């Protein structure tokens, strides 16, 4: 298959749109494209701006024979992460999870979710 503009625009890129109190607008980015960001007054306007920016990025990259990142292939990730820690920390994690009435996996997931939100990552 020829990897032209049409090919790339059909790919399921990872779009993220978040409200910014500082900028007083919606900020949008595409996870696979480094150093990209656009904004808009509504999520819909921001998505439209993202798609236009992606189109311009792809055209420029194709014209200049530059590599174009393709979307993250989620099926490559199984959802299993091996986590190692100290026995003391393990004990406290288990106790904290028990106090909250949740599993250790749920507690770790919540902690990771909180960190991802602070980094403003979407998934």
Buried (B, 14 or more C-beta within 10 A) or exposed (E): EEEEEEBBEEBEBBBBBBEEEEEEBBBBBBBBBEEBBBBBEEEEBBBBBBBEBBEEBBEEBBEEEEEBBEEBEEEEEEEEEEEEEEEEEEEEBEEEBEEEEBEBEEBBEEEEEEEEEEEEBEE
